Amino acid sequence: MSELRRTPLHAFNATRGGRMVDFAGWDMPVQFASIVEEHRATRRAAGLFDVSHMGEASVTGPEATAFLDFVLTNDISSMESGRALYSLMCYEHGGVVDDLLVYKKSDDDYLLCLNASNTAKDVAWLESKLSGFEAKLDDVSDDYALLALQGPKALEILGGLTSTDLGSLSYYWFAEGEVAGKPCIISRTGYTGEQGVELFVSPGDAHELAEAIVGAGEPLGLVLAGLGARDSLRLEAGYSLYGHEIEEDISPVQANLMWTVKLKKAADFIGKAALIAEKANGPSRKIVFFKTGSRRIVRSGTEVLANGEAVGKVVSGTFSPVLNEAIGSALVDAASLQAELSVDMRGKSMRLFQTKPPFIELNP
């Protein structure tokens, strides 16, 4: 087996009690103390996450915008400099290559943030589509560490460490400035549904930056948080995760993500024809979110039943510390969306109560 990759904050995580696990080939902290307590602290005050395993790619050149409009579903040409945008990349058949964030520095300079498990695949796929465009793609993942500071007190914590006017930085905008004396891209984005920022920083500056944030934040209730809480927070917020609610054989139509697909934008894009057809004909299956009324977690892969027949499968399941019950999502046959859904839990039927996400009120 190949050796696990380590983020620039590996020593920081390990010495502070992170329980390390293999995640997409990276040695990452799944938790520091308790996933439930890290989740609750992020909702109540703030959590600091090492997400340096995420990939980054730069797209530059006079036709950078045109290239991205061709490979992405969202409308890149409408972006202003300083804007961040969530988008999908789709295959010709409409399935999802990946979901990602696009950061526009200028008309000919963009930064993409890619899922850790998909970085190599994404870069290869993007490179295969470059022909005919005066644009350049570079994998710059090794140039960045990435910290996510999330929670209702995140901006207060960060405010004491930077001269950047955080009050004027709206949701899904970014600025370049210094935090604790370290040059950063300060992005008002996150994966928890809470206020917060994601900080792109040089790998060599990551440890000192993390120490500074912990020092400023612990008096206000900040905790270090791992991938376990990150997953429960994102599911509670109703956010999709690649390999679960979206993947190569789950389209944006099926995943309820057509708001990221701009069918009327001027540029043609990969997958457009397939998505138009699927939307017109109606998808054969859909992603639904559910509560259980129970604390028993329904694991991913569990068969979903309607009238005793298999009609789908659970794709995400976790415990919501805010609701104090298990929640999840499932991919279900369209013909059964109005039926009463259930799962078999060791011989006992458990009802799935369909719920429109998010599961809780969000304050991003």
N, C-alpha and C positions, 0 to 999 in steps of 0.2 A: 504494500500500500504506500502511496506517496505521502510525504510529510505534510501535515496541515499547515496552511499559511497563517501568518500572524499579523495582526494589525499593529500600527505604531504604538497603540495603547495596551498591548498585550501584558507587559510587565505591570502597568498601572492597574489593569483589571485583576490580574492574579494576586498581587500583593494586597489588594483591598477585598479579597475574599470571593472573587468571581468564580462560580462553578462553571468550568469550561467544557464545551461540547463541540463536536464537529457539526458545523453548519455550512453547507455548500463548499466544503473543502477548507473552511477557515476555523481556527480555534477561537471560539467566541463564548462570552459569558451568557449563559441562559438565565442566571439569577445571581444575586449577591446575598440576599437574606431570604426573603419570601416573595414569590411572584405576586401573590395577592397584595402584600404590603407595598411592594414597588408600584403596582398598579394604582392602589389607593392614594399613595403619596403623590403620584403624577397627576391624578385628578384633583387632589387637595392642594398641593403646593408646587412641586416640580420634580422631574426625574431627568437624569443625565444618562444618555445612551451613547455607547460607542457603535457607530454604524459605518466605520471605516472600511468594512468589507464591500460596501457598495462600489460599483464601477463608475468611472467617468470617461467620457470621450469628448474631444473638441471637434467641431465642424467649422471650418474657416474657408474664406474665399468669396469671390464676387457672386457666386451662385449658391452660397450656403443656404440661403432662405429657400430658393427654388428646390434644392435637393431635399431639405427637410419637409417641405410641403408635399413632396412626392412620396416620401417613405413614412410619413406620420399622418394620423387621421385628423388631428386638430389643425386649426388655421394658424400656421406659423407667420404668414405674411401680415397678419393683423397685430402681431406683437410689437410692443414698444420696448426700447432698450431699458433694462432694469426689471423686466417682467419675467416671472417664472410661469410655466404652463404645464399642466398634466396632459399627457397624450398616450395613445397606443400606437404600436407598430403592428400592422397586420400582414399576413400572408395573402396571396392572391385569392385563396378560397375563403378568406374572411376570418380565419382563426388568428389568435394573437401571438405575435413574436415576443412581445414584452410590453409592459407599461413602464413609463419613464417620466422624468421631469426635464423640461427644456429651459435653459437659462439664456436669455438674449443679452449679450454684452453690447453688441452693435449689429448692424445689418450684415456684416461679414464675419461675425465671431459669436459662436454659440457653445455652451457647455451642456452636455447631456449627463444625467445621473441615471445609471442603469442598475437593475437588480443584480446582486452578487452572483446568484446561481446562473445568470444568463449573460454575463459580461462578454465572455469569449464568443459565444454564439451571436450576440447582438452585433459586436464589432465586425465579425466575419460577414454577417448578413448585410450590414450597412455597406461594407466595402464592396460587396457583390453588386450593389445598386448604384455605385458612384459613376459608372461609365456614362459619358455624355454631359456630365456636370463639371463646371469649373469650380470645384470644391475639394477640400482636403479633410480627411478623417484621421484623427490620431487617438490612440488609446492612451489616456493620461491618468489612468487609475493610480499609478505609483506616485503621482505628484500631489495627491491629496489624502489627508485624513479627514474624517467627517464625524462631527459630534452633534447630537440632537439634544437640545435643552427644551423640555416640554412641560407645560403645566401653567396654571393661572398666575404663578409668581415668577415665571421664566423671564419675562421682560424686565421685571423689577431687579432680579438678580443680575441680568446682563447689563442693565443700565449703569450700574456702578463700575463696570469694567470697560466701558467704551464711550467715546465721545460722539459716536454715530447717533443721530436723532432717531431712536427707535419708534417714537410716537408718530413720526411721519412715514414709517415703513409699513405699508398696508399688506394685508394677507396676499401671498403669492407675488410679492415683489422682493427684490434683493438689493443690497448695497455692498460696496467694497470699503472696508475700514479696518480698524484695529480693535481687537478685544484682548485685554490684559497685555497690551503692547505687541500682540502678534497679528500680522496681516491676515485678514479673513475675508471670505465671501460670507456675508450675513444674510441668510435667506429666511423670510417669514413663512416657512413651510413646516410640515411635520406629518406624522403618520399616526397621531393619537386623537385628533379632534380637539385638542387643547391649544391655547395660545402657546407660542414658542418659536424657536428658530432652529435652523440647521446651519452649522458653521463648517465651511470648507477651509482647511488650514494646511500648511506645509506639514508633512509627517514629522519633521524634526522639531516642530513647535507644539505638537499635539499634547505631549505629556504636561508641559508647563501650563498650557491653556486649560487642560482638564483640572489640574490642581487649583488653578485660580478660580475656576467656576465653582468647584467644591467648597473652597474656602469662603467664597462670597455667598454661596447658596445654603450651606448646612444650617446656619442660624435661622434661615427662613423655611426650613423643612425639606430642603432638597435631599434626594437619595440617589445613589447609583442604581440604575435599572438595567436589566438584561433582556435578551430576546424573548423570554417567556412573557414578561409584562408587555413588551412591544406588540406581541401577537394578540394578547387579550384586549389591549387598548384599541388596536386597529379593528378587531372584529366587533367590539362594542360600538365603535364609530361607524360600522358598516362599510369599511374600506376593503377593496379587493386585494388579494395576494396572488401573485403568479404561481401557477401550479395547483391552485385551489379554485377560486372563483373565475379565473381566466387562465387559458392555456392554448396550446396549438389547436385543440378541437373544441374550444369554447369561444364563441364570437362575442363581440360587443353587444350584439342584439340579444343574445342569450344571457349575457352578464348584466344587462340593464345599464350599459355604459355608452349608449348612443349619444349621450350629451357630450362625449369627447370626440365624436365623429361628425365632422362638418361636411355633409354631403353637398352643400351648396357653395363651398369655397371655390375660388376660381381655378385652382390647380386640381388636376386629376391626381389620385393617389392609389397606391397599391391596396387592393382589396375592395375598392369602392363598388365595382359592379356586383360582386358577391353579396356585399352588405345591403345594397339597394334591393336585390332580389329576395334576400332572406327577410328583410323588413316588410316587403310587399306581400310575400307568401305567408309570413308568420313563422316564427321559429318552432322547431320540433320539441324544444325543451327550454327551460328557463332556470336561472338561479333565483332561489327564494331564501329569505332569512327567517329564522324561527327562534321562539322561546320554548321552554319545556315545562316550566312550573316546578322543576326538580333541580337538585344540585348535582345530579349524575350527568357527567359530560358524555355527549354522544360523539364518538370518535369519527374522524375522517375515514371514509370508505364504508361506513355502515349503510346497509340497504334501507331505502325509504319505501314504505308500503302504503297502498291505498286499497281498501276493500280486500286486504289479504294478498294483494298482488304487488310485485316489485315494480316501482315506477320511477326510481332514481337512486341517488346515493348522496350521502352527506359529504361535503367537500371541506368544511371547517367546523370545528367544535371546540368550545372552551367554557370556562366558568366566568361569569360576570360578577366581579366583586361589588359593583355598584347595585346591580339588580338582585344579587344573592341567588342566582339561578343559572343553570346552564343555557347557553345560547349557541347558535350555529348557522350554517348556510348549507343548502343542498341544491343539486342539479336535478330537476324534476321534469318528467314528460309534460309537455304543454297540455295534453288532454286531461291531466290529473290535477291541474293547478287549483281547481275549485273543490277538490275532494278533501276529505279529512285524512291528513297524513300522520303516519306513525312510524316507529322503529321498534324492533324487537331487542329488548335489553335482557339477555340471558333468560329467555322464555317469558318475559313480561312485556306487554305492549306499553309503549310510552308515546303519548300524543305530542305532535309537533305543531305548535301554534304559530302560523305564519304572521310575520311582523314586518312592517316597512321600516328599513333602516333610516337613520341611526337608532340604536336601542335606547340611547339617552340623549339629553339635550347637550349640544356641543357649543363650545365657545372659542373657535379658532381665531 
